[in-house]
């Protein structure tokens, strides 16, 4: 059975800190790994990773995939209160559905 | 352009009643997905549409759940004889046509919060 595990489950940091969120997976016929940010209802797309070792970057957020060790990390530097959200990791196999982890709840305090 | 839209945003219904949830995908997106997010749970896949056909219904939790898509666009998720355990946020997502061996990101709507009393 496919499995996506995120850690930590929750995290509280101060503004300006750097955080690293983890996602490990066991999936047959891996195609891609995606990160989403969920603040209220709709998860918003952050990154899609398909190749190992190639960092994707958007502003203060970056992510990288290790297909040998079967994990990905999402880094957020110089955190702001607006970064407070649930960060979701999902994996796509040869099917079509996103297989989600349970998410990491991040709270950035002023 | 316009994103994925869903209606209603909130629905409160009595146990045993039927409900219909609607999803309008992004124009041109041929793939449409329904997910469910229950309190304390991750997002759970329900059903996938490619055009008007549903090649993967594996996530539908029971035969009380059904979905259809018409004109390769709007989709409706129907829950018959609702139960309290059906209370959740129902999210719809769409993605562009997927090339062989490729994968595309899915874009989510704001969801419908269903409460069964």
Interface residues (C-beta under 8 A of the other chain):
Chain A: X31 X32 X34 X36 X40 X41 X42 X43 X44 X45 X48 X50 X88 X90 X92 X95 X96 X97 X98 X99 X100 X101 X102 X103
Chain B: X4 X31 X33 X35 X41 X42 X43 X44 X45 X48 X50 X55 X56 X59 X89 X91 X93 X98 X101 X103 X104 X105 X106 X107 X108 X109 X110 X111 X113
